[in-house]
Amino acid sequence: MKKLLLTTLTVFAFSAQADYLGSSHNWNDGSSDPFKAALAAAESGYAANLKAHMAWRDTGKMIKEAKKLQASGNTASALALANKAHTQTVNAAEQTVGASSAGPRF
């Protein structure tokens, strides 16, 4: 009974994580494209910030500029800009929490 339970849980754990890695993952060398990962994180965070009406002014511009830099072949600058945009989305999300309780305190 223990072997059956252990086998079932193992199969479930592997199937639950089957689609965990992004499509940019390279199974041959075990690495993924860091620019695509940073850009995906920045875009998803920016979308969440837009939905909460708390997106920062330059984040969208930074994402567009990072895509242009990547297309022109300047990968290092594109990665740095995508990471900076992601940092801005994280900071904007933290600001959203603080803004929800903003107001006069008597």
Secondary structure, 3 states (H helix, E strand, C coil): CHHHHHHHHHHHHHHHCCCCCCCCCECCCCECCHHHHHHHHHHHHHHHHHHCCCCCCCHHHHHHHHHHHHHHCCHHHHHHHHHHHHHHHHHHHHHHHHHCCCCCCC
